[in-house]
Amino acid sequence: MKVGIVSFTDGRKRVADALWQDCLRFQTRVEEWLKSEGHSVVPYDQVVWNWETAKKAGGVMKESGCEAVVFNFSVWSYPDFTVQCAQMFEAPILFLGNINPGYPGWVAFFASAGALDEVGRPFGRALGDISDPKVQKTIREFLNRANPDRRQRGQEAAKKLFGLRYGEFDGPSMGMYTGHVDQSQWMSQFGIHVHHVSQLTLAWRMEKVSEERVQAGLEWLEKMAGSIEWDGKYLTPGLGGTLARQIRLYLAMKDLCREEGLEFCGITGQLDFTEWEKGITMDLPEALLNDIADWEENPKKVIICATECDSNGALTMQLMHHLSGTPVLFADLRHYHEDLNVYDLVNSGEHSPWLSKYSDDPAVNWKEVHLRPAPSFYFPCGGASVAFFSDPADPVTFARITRFKGRFRMHILKGAFVRFGKEKDEELARMTTWEWPHAFARFDCPVDVIAKNYSCNHIHAILGDWVGELVAACEYLDIEPIVLS
């Protein structure tokens, strides 16, 4: 990348003159390290000490086509110079606070951080000596995320939200505020129309689905799934059985999404449908909507669906789907195994079977799936849960959009999916809910960071490192990105 460096100093000329060479010494060390990393470096040959040098420095960064700019602090400097320099270009900014205790460089670092926060200009931070491996890692990660190709991909994914229609099948379940949305806010901020449909509509549309389509679905699942564990009570065969009811609901939802132009959706499920004796467990319909194929289409367009009508979850998933082009994990942050440093990400449905083997061939994925009777403790209506384990993958990007005092934010982190072998996987699964799908995940941030910052029971994931793209998408959409990694 082409990386600029601007160093800042005191606004009193006599002090600036006295510290000039010391500032350039720190700048030269940063320049040499960036060059050793393979970057093309554009160092501003002056030290910013007044409004004129601040604007000239910013102009040089813009005219040179810098793709990122390091703001270098080693002594006290005036925060207004930092703001005026930043106004002159659009490239991402990284603050670097050097170790120089004889002068208040860190004071300038934090004062300037507050100044850019005040005017709403995003920036990154690295605090410490350039020879410190931790500082070097921070700078590498920042430049990786600031890469213009990644930023463009993130912005393009964000732009694709505008003009979409979201199907809200009733509303958030069981009092979960994090699933609430203001329909007008979605339209004004993201350009998304929220189309509300009652689950009662789905109930009567289920009755209109032909038996031929349902029978085809039953035969396809019997052929594709690793097993169907009929119990004769909660999971029952035939056109009048509970699995057939789940197929009817899936087809009714798929048809309605096509008719109304709904690119993604959320459905309440619990408690209305699942408590009704003629209702059905949502696990299979949700998994099929989120998957890449069914008995009518192969490949099938993924229709992002969030259980419990978690609309902000659906929004997170749709944005991530725009980036990856693949199904997206929807799971509960269910349990942390401290001895293994692993989270068990579990949910009563939602996991697309693609998440078992990540194959473009649905047969490869579905052979890992076991359709088990859904736990009657939660779902007295009956039906199948879609059980499997997600294969190892590294890296994996996790994210979630929530709101704080009405303003959208996204928590973002990286990690990996892991497995422990059939016997151990099953032992761990039985500690939570055996019938449901599991993704065992390791995060690249400590558990106390999750405990103190993460504010939702649901979490979403796609394979690969997409942190830079998500940050860029958030900035485009006026969502505050909070990178926990």
ROVOKE-51553 format. One record per residue (C-alpha): residue in one letter; x, y, z. Coordinates in steps of 0.001 Angstrom, whole numbers, padded with zeros to 6 digits. Example, Ala and Ser with C-alpha at 12.3 -4.5 7.8 and 13.67 -1.06 7.14 Angstrom:
% ROVOKE-51553
GUKOL type       x       y       z
GUKOL    A  012300 -004500  007800
GUKOL    S  013670 -001060  007140
//
This chain:
% ROVOKE-51553
GUKOL type       x       y       z
GUKOL    M  000000  000000  000000
GUKOL    K  000966  003649 -000302
GUKOL    V  001151  004880  003295
GUKOL    G  001656  008504  004352
GUKOL    I  003195  009728  007606
GUKOL    V  002481  013075  009242
GUKOL    S  004178  014043  012506
GUKOL    F  002787  016702  014839
GUKOL    T  004478  019025  017318
GUKOL    D  003907  022013  019580
GUKOL    G  002163  025113  018164
GUKOL    R  004731  027518  019644
GUKOL    K  007448  028044  017042
GUKOL    R  010319  028228  019518
GUKOL    V  009226  024905  021055
GUKOL    A  008544  023367  017641
GUKOL    D  012021  024335  016459
GUKOL    A  013619  022792  019524
GUKOL    L  011756  019483  019062
GUKOL    W  011954  019314  015249
GUKOL    Q  014772  016780  014935
GUKOL    D  013403  014602  017730
GUKOL    C  010038  014359  015901
GUKOL    L  011748  013469  012617
GUKOL    R  013790  010790  014392
GUKOL    F  010594  008998  015444
GUKOL    Q  009115  009511  011981
GUKOL    T  012172  007976  010314
GUKOL    R  011856  004845  012472
GUKOL    V  008205  004450  011424
GUKOL    E  009117  005056  007787
GUKOL    E  011869  002433  007841
GUKOL    W  009592 -000164  009433
GUKOL    L  006800  000440  006914
GUKOL    K  009281  000070  004058
GUKOL    S  010537 -003195  005569
GUKOL    E  006929 -004413  005376
GUKOL    G  006888 -003712  001644
GUKOL    H  004851 -000516  001669
GUKOL    S  005488  002590 -000420
GUKOL    V  005892  005413  002091
GUKOL    V  005095  009127  001654
GUKOL    P  006546  010981  004661
GUKOL    Y  005635  014662  004962
GUKOL    D  009001  016437  005073
GUKOL    Q  007864  019031  007604
GUKOL    V  006594  018644  011164
GUKOL    V  003089  020071  011558
GUKOL    W  003208  022967  014031
GUKOL    N  000542  025434  012778
GUKOL    W -002599  025617  010636
GUKOL    E -000635  026212  007437
GUKOL    T  001593  023138  007783
GUKOL    A -001428  021085  008874
GUKOL    K -003326  021889  005675
GUKOL    K -000261  021442  003479
GUKOL    A  000438  018039  005028
GUKOL    G -003131  016922  004382
GUKOL    G -002909  018186  000809
GUKOL    V  000279  016188  000191
GUKOL    M -001414  013029  001506
GUKOL    K -004343  013570 -000874
GUKOL    E -002288  014513 -003930
GUKOL    S  000079  011581 -003397
GUKOL    G -002846  009139 -003445
GUKOL    C -002066  007694 -000019
GUKOL    E -004252  004685  000812
GUKOL    A -003672  005119  004561
GUKOL    V -002009  007796  006683
GUKOL    V -000164  007415  009993
GUKOL    F -000526  010390  012349
GUKOL    N  002674  010248  014375
GUKOL    F  002760  011612  017957
GUKOL    S  005961  011790  019997
GUKOL    V  005628  015217  021681
GUKOL    W  002790  017539  022669
GUKOL    S  000839  018948  019714
GUKOL    Y -002315  020979  019264
GUKOL    P -005391  018831  018510
GUKOL    D -006879  021383  016115
GUKOL    F -003935  020807  013755
GUKOL    T -004823  017109  013714
GUKOL    V -008407  017884  012723
GUKOL    Q -007428  020386  010043
GUKOL    C -004967  017938  008502
GUKOL    A -007539  015126  008520
GUKOL    Q -010068  017362  006747
GUKOL    M -007864  017506  003651
GUKOL    F -008052  013821  002621
GUKOL    E -010305  010755  002875
GUKOL    A -007809  007921  003404
GUKOL    P -008054  005919  006660
GUKOL    I -006014  007352  009549
GUKOL    L -003977  005477  012152
GUKOL    F -002781  007261  015294
GUKOL    L  000629  006093  016528
GUKOL    G  001629  007168  020039
GUKOL    N  005378  006630  020454
GUKOL    I  007247  005957  023696
GUKOL    N  008926  009282  024617
GUKOL    P  008210  009965  028306
GUKOL    G  010328  013130  028437
GUKOL    Y  007604  014904  026416
GUKOL    P  003789  014610  026529
GUKOL    G  003347  012769  023234
GUKOL    W  000692  010489  024694
GUKOL    V -001175  013573  025892
GUKOL    A -001270  014768  022280
GUKOL    F -002339  011285  021148
GUKOL    F -005372  011182  023437
GUKOL    A -006272  014838  023016
GUKOL    S -006249  014447  019228
GUKOL    A -008261  011221  019535
GUKOL    G -010932  013163  021365
GUKOL    A -010841  015868  018721
GUKOL    L -011457  013456  015837
GUKOL    D -014188  011744  017846
GUKOL    E -015839  015125  018353
GUKOL    V -016011  015747  014600
GUKOL    G -016935  012147  013764
GUKOL    R -013834  011147  011782
GUKOL    P -013026  007420  012186
GUKOL    F -009422  006422  012919
GUKOL    G -007384  003563  014320
GUKOL    R -004981  003527  017249
GUKOL    A -001584  001989  018025
GUKOL    L  000119  002945  021274
GUKOL    G  003751  002001  021920
GUKOL    D  007173  001707  020318
GUKOL    I  007411  000745  016646
GUKOL    S  009835 -002069  017588
GUKOL    D  007205 -003719  019810
GUKOL    P  005740 -006826  018063
GUKOL    K  002291 -006033  019508
GUKOL    V  002381 -002545  018018
GUKOL    Q  003590 -003940  014701
GUKOL    K  000735 -006459  014699
GUKOL    T -001780 -003682  015366
GUKOL    I -000440 -001622  012463
GUKOL    R -000444 -004631  010117
GUKOL    E -004066 -005415  010987
GUKOL    F -005085 -001796  010511
GUKOL    L -003425 -001580  007080
GUKOL    N -004949 -004911  006096
GUKOL    R -008417 -003571  006927
GUKOL    A -007677 -000216  005309
GUKOL    N -006769 -001858  002005
GUKOL    P -008740  000026 -000677
GUKOL    D -009933 -003181 -002349
GUKOL    R -011401 -004409  000919
GUKOL    R -012979 -001046  001632
GUKOL    Q -014571 -001013 -001814
GUKOL    R -015982 -004513 -001304
GUKOL    G -017433 -003437  002028
GUKOL    Q -019024 -000325  000564
GUKOL    E -020492 -002294 -002348
GUKOL    A -022007 -004806  000089
GUKOL    A -023549 -001918  002025
GUKOL    K -024962 -000301 -001118
GUKOL    K -026763 -003540 -002030
GUKOL    L -029019 -003087  000999
GUKOL    F -030667 -000050 -000566
GUKOL    G -033921 -000967 -002282
GUKOL    L -034343 -004347 -000562
GUKOL    R -037594 -005568  000960
GUKOL    Y -037534 -007381  004307
GUKOL    G -040279 -009782  005349
GUKOL    E -041204 -009344  009002
GUKOL    F -043407 -012338  009832
GUKOL    D -044981 -010952  013008
GUKOL    G -042296 -009614  015383
GUKOL    P -039502 -010270  017884
GUKOL    S -040080 -013240  020137
GUKOL    M -040044 -013592  023908
GUKOL    G -039230 -009967  024708
GUKOL    M -035873 -009710  022895
GUKOL    Y -035315 -005980  022400
GUKOL    T -032262 -006590  020204
GUKOL    G -034599 -007845  017471
GUKOL    H -036746 -004678  017468
GUKOL    V -036523 -002306  014530
GUKOL    D -037911  001098  013673
GUKOL    Q -039253  000607  010158
GUKOL    S -038792  004268  009263
GUKOL    Q -035203  004225  010528
GUKOL    W -034419  001211  008321
GUKOL    M -035831  003032  005302
GUKOL    S -034084  006352  005990
GUKOL    Q -030706  004856  006941
GUKOL    F -030473  001697  004828
GUKOL    G -033137  002135  002158
GUKOL    I -034867 -001103  003251
GUKOL    H -038649 -001454  003251
GUKOL    V -040047 -003617  006058
GUKOL    H -043023 -005614  004770
GUKOL    H -045060 -006962  007683
GUKOL    V -046962 -010238  007318
GUKOL    S -048824 -012094  010065
GUKOL    Q -047975 -015731  010789
GUKOL    L -051723 -016296  010367
GUKOL    T -051160 -015600  006670
GUKOL    L -048562 -018367  006579
GUKOL    A -050963 -020738  008358
GUKOL    W -053654 -020453  005681
GUKOL    R -051102 -020409  002847
GUKOL    M -049747 -023725  004129
GUKOL    E -053101 -025300  003337
GUKOL    K -052824 -024216 -000293
GUKOL    V -049484 -026001 -000895
GUKOL    S -050053 -029016 -003123
GUKOL    E -049526 -032537 -001814
GUKOL    E -047267 -033271 -004791
GUKOL    R -044784 -030608 -003694
GUKOL    V -044896 -031840 -000097
GUKOL    Q -044401 -035463 -001148
GUKOL    A -041425 -034453 -003259
GUKOL    G -039962 -032734 -000219
GUKOL    L -040424 -035799  001988
GUKOL    E -038720 -038042 -000567
GUKOL    W -035834 -035591 -001036
GUKOL    L -035193 -035319  002714
GUKOL    E -035339 -039107  003145
GUKOL    K -032747 -039402  000388
GUKOL    M -030491 -036506  001386
GUKOL    A -030424 -036486  005189
GUKOL    G -027970 -038668  007078
GUKOL    S -030927 -039921  009105
GUKOL    I -034519 -039127  010018
GUKOL    E -035166 -040327  013545
GUKOL    W -038923 -040918  013508
GUKOL    D -040410 -041349  016978
GUKOL    G -044074 -041684  016016
GUKOL    K -045129 -038904  018371
GUKOL    Y -043280 -035614  017732
GUKOL    L -041586 -036507  014450
GUKOL    T -044053 -038419  012304
GUKOL    P -043979 -039550  008643
GUKOL    G -046480 -039240  005798
GUKOL    L -048382 -036352  004276
GUKOL    G -050260 -035868  007536
GUKOL    G -047124 -035981  009690
GUKOL    T -045171 -033259  011439
GUKOL    L -042284 -033319  008946
GUKOL    A -044783 -032717  006125
GUKOL    R -046173 -029719  008052
GUKOL    Q -042679 -028266  008246
GUKOL    I -042287 -028739  004484
GUKOL    R -045619 -026986  003888
GUKOL    L -044523 -024022  005989
GUKOL    Y -041209 -023807  004158
GUKOL    L -042868 -023788  000747
GUKOL    A -045440 -021222  001896
GUKOL    M -042646 -018917  003099
GUKOL    K -040533 -019415 -000021
GUKOL    D -043493 -018696 -002292
GUKOL    L -044486 -015584 -000344
GUKOL    C -040938 -014224 -000406
GUKOL    R -040858 -014660 -004193
GUKOL    E -044277 -013078 -004719
GUKOL    E -043530 -010049 -002538
GUKOL    G -039891 -009622 -003609
GUKOL    L -038602 -010255 -000085
GUKOL    E -034826 -010730 -000216
GUKOL    F -034594 -011669  003456
GUKOL    C -036946 -012248  006347
GUKOL    G -037497 -013053  010002
GUKOL    I -040198 -015191  011575
GUKOL    T -041411 -015220  015180
GUKOL    G -041862 -018998  015460
GUKOL    Q -041774 -019155  019200
GUKOL    L -044151 -018812  020863
GUKOL    D -047249 -018606  018648
GUKOL    F -046648 -021311  016064
GUKOL    T -044772 -023658  018388
GUKOL    E -047391 -023627  021165
GUKOL    W -050304 -024332  018784
GUKOL    E -051301 -027978  018348
GUKOL    K -051665 -027397  014594
GUKOL    G -048471 -025370  014461
GUKOL    I -044946 -026508  013776
GUKOL    T -041336 -026143  014850
GUKOL    M -039523 -023637  012633
GUKOL    D -036122 -025354  012551
GUKOL    L -036398 -027115  009200
GUKOL    P -038132 -024286  007269
GUKOL    E -035528 -021791  008507
GUKOL    A -032621 -024098  007649
GUKOL    L -033983 -024699  004142
GUKOL    L -034538 -020996  003457
GUKOL    N -030941 -020293  004476
GUKOL    D -029550 -023180  002426
GUKOL    I -028249 -023450 -001154
GUKOL    A -030676 -026081 -002527
GUKOL    D -033982 -027894 -002110
GUKOL    W -035976 -030488 -004097
GUKOL    E -037281 -027814 -006477
GUKOL    E -034077 -025841 -007131
GUKOL    N -030399 -026764 -007204
GUKOL    P -028783 -024338 -006814
GUKOL    K -031363 -022312 -004909
GUKOL    K -031007 -018657 -004033
GUKOL    V -030252 -018275 -000337
GUKOL    I -033123 -016472  001403
GUKOL    I -031678 -015159  004646
GUKOL    C -034103 -015974  007470
GUKOL    A -033735 -015044  011144
GUKOL    T -035550 -017082  013737
GUKOL    E -037502 -015397  016536
GUKOL    C -037964 -012564  014025
GUKOL    D -034627 -011119  015069
GUKOL    S -034638 -008372  012458
GUKOL    N -031276 -006886  013409
GUKOL    G -029898 -010399  013178
GUKOL    A -031359 -010719  009684
GUKOL    L -029810 -007357  008739
GUKOL    T -026397 -008533  009978
GUKOL    M -026755 -011780  008026
GUKOL    Q -027860 -010064  004816
GUKOL    L -024869 -007720  004885
GUKOL    M -022504 -010633  005539
GUKOL    H -024176 -012626  002763
GUKOL    H -023534 -009760  000346
GUKOL    L -019833 -010094  001174
GUKOL    S -019392 -013865  001175
GUKOL    G -022131 -015024 -001194
GUKOL    T -022637 -018008  001143
GUKOL    P -025101 -018952  003872
GUKOL    V -024546 -017196  007199
GUKOL    L -024475 -018691  010679
GUKOL    F -027243 -017706  013076
GUKOL    A -026641 -019067  016554
GUKOL    D -027039 -018448  020253
GUKOL    L -023932 -017681  022254
GUKOL    R -024913 -020677  024366
GUKOL    H -021961 -021827  026466
GUKOL    Y -018219 -021331  027015
GUKOL    H -016077 -024368  027808
GUKOL    E -013266 -022718  029745
GUKOL    D -011111 -025865  029797
GUKOL    L -011161 -025968  025978
GUKOL    N -011359 -022209  025342
GUKOL    V -014277 -022889  023041
GUKOL    Y -017787 -021506  022682
GUKOL    D -020674 -023775  021802
GUKOL    L -022752 -021812  019299
GUKOL    V -026153 -023480  019247
GUKOL    N -029661 -022568  018102
GUKOL    S -032931 -024420  017675
GUKOL    G -032777 -024095  013901
GUKOL    E -031292 -021640  011476
GUKOL    H -027984 -023387  010772
GUKOL    S -028026 -023954  007027
GUKOL    P -026855 -027516  006263
GUKOL    W -024194 -025872  004074
GUKOL    L -022453 -025045  007357
GUKOL    S -021708 -028726  007960
GUKOL    K -019163 -029266  005144
GUKOL    Y -019254 -025937  003196
GUKOL    S -019721 -027827 -000072
GUKOL    D -021391 -026575 -003254
GUKOL    D -022881 -030075 -003507
GUKOL    P -025903 -030196 -001158
GUKOL    A -025660 -033985 -000939
GUKOL    V -022254 -033656  000733
GUKOL    N -023655 -031286  003357
GUKOL    W -026955 -033058  003988
GUKOL    K -025383 -036461  004625
GUKOL    E -024075 -034943  007888
GUKOL    V -027570 -033839  008951
GUKOL    H -029721 -035801  011377
GUKOL    L -033387 -034816  011567
GUKOL    R -034272 -035491  015187
GUKOL    P -037519 -034919  017074
GUKOL    A -037435 -031322  018302
GUKOL    P -037295 -031080  022118
GUKOL    S -040917 -031256  023254
GUKOL    F -039982 -029244  026356
GUKOL    Y -039674 -026205  024087
GUKOL    F -041752 -027279  021074
GUKOL    P -044852 -029297  022009
GUKOL    C -046151 -028887  018437
GUKOL    G -043598 -031423  017147
GUKOL    G -041407 -031522  014081
GUKOL    A -037731 -032045  013304
GUKOL    S -034646 -030256  014517
GUKOL    V -031718 -030093  012100
GUKOL    A -028696 -031528  013930
GUKOL    F -025069 -031509  012734
GUKOL    F -021617 -030174  013604
GUKOL    S -019855 -027459  011611
GUKOL    D -016503 -028568  010201
GUKOL    P -013258 -026805  011181
GUKOL    A -012635 -023466  009453
GUKOL    D -010056 -020739  009993
GUKOL    P -010401 -017781  009846
GUKOL    V -014056 -017099  010564
GUKOL    T -015547 -013609  010976
GUKOL    F -018251 -013082  013599
GUKOL    A -020486 -010020  013801
GUKOL    R -023723 -008626  015177
GUKOL    I -025665 -005383  014688
GUKOL    T -027428 -003936  017731
GUKOL    R -028461 -000454  018825
GUKOL    F -027276  001735  021681
GUKOL    K -029688  004562  022517
GUKOL    G -031174  004254  019051
GUKOL    R -027853  004336  017165
GUKOL    F -026723  001259  015254
GUKOL    R -023434 -000411  016080
GUKOL    M -021770 -003650  015000
GUKOL    H -019565 -005815  017181
GUKOL    I -016977 -007604  015024
GUKOL    L -014389 -010247  015849
GUKOL    K -012464 -013089  014260
GUKOL    G -011957 -016689  015273
GUKOL    A -012221 -020249  014030
GUKOL    F -014504 -023284  014044
GUKOL    V -013024 -026427  015609
GUKOL    R -013920 -030093  016106
GUKOL    F -012758 -032575  018737
GUKOL    G -013665 -035921  017195
GUKOL    K -017023 -037686  017094
GUKOL    E -017035 -038889  020701
GUKOL    K -015984 -035589  022249
GUKOL    D -018254 -033539  019963
GUKOL    E -021254 -035588  021041
GUKOL    E -020269 -035329  024700
GUKOL    L -020143 -031537  024438
GUKOL    A -023396 -031387  022470
GUKOL    R -025243 -033340  025163
GUKOL    M -024174 -030733  027724
GUKOL    T -026401 -028184  025955
GUKOL    T -029096 -029407  023521
GUKOL    W -028278 -032606  021658
GUKOL    E -031020 -032231  019044
GUKOL    W -029782 -028912  017702
GUKOL    P -026873 -027944  015389
GUKOL    H -023545 -026968  016924
GUKOL    A -020596 -024849  015852
GUKOL    F -017662 -024981  018259
GUKOL    A -015843 -021654  018011
GUKOL    R -012689 -020050  019337
GUKOL    F -012567 -016245  019356
GUKOL    D -009395 -014177  019061
GUKOL    C -010320 -012039  022063
GUKOL    P -010547 -012999  025750
GUKOL    V -013808 -014138  027265
GUKOL    D -013861 -011111  029595
GUKOL    V -013915 -008825  026529
GUKOL    I -017008 -010674  025297
GUKOL    A -018568 -010532  028748
GUKOL    K -018045 -006783  029105
GUKOL    N -018923 -005667  025577
GUKOL    Y -021147 -008085  023673
GUKOL    S -024830 -007223  023968
GUKOL    C -026905 -009900  022231
GUKOL    N -027746 -013562  022679
GUKOL    H -027419 -014149  018918
GUKOL    I -024217 -014150  016874
GUKOL    H -023545 -014541  013131
GUKOL    A -020566 -015749  011118
GUKOL    I -019104 -016284  007645
GUKOL    L -015932 -018073  006600
GUKOL    G -012861 -015922  005934
GUKOL    D -011441 -012636  007207
GUKOL    W -014017 -009947  006418
GUKOL    V -013240 -007492  009226
GUKOL    G -011970 -004749  006920
GUKOL    E -014980 -005060  004635
GUKOL    L -017424 -004964  007555
GUKOL    V -015761 -001878  009031
GUKOL    A -015978 -000119  005655
GUKOL    A -019623 -001167  005255
GUKOL    C -020416  000155  008723
GUKOL    E -018782  003503  007999
GUKOL    Y -020786  003786  004765
GUKOL    L -024053  002958  006572
GUKOL    D -023393  005172  009638
GUKOL    I -023110  002116  011887
GUKOL    E -020457  002309  014600
GUKOL    P -017987 -000567  014084
GUKOL    I -016640 -002041  017340
GUKOL    V -013825 -004497  016611
GUKOL    L -013379 -006732  019666
GUKOL    S -010463 -008765  018258
//
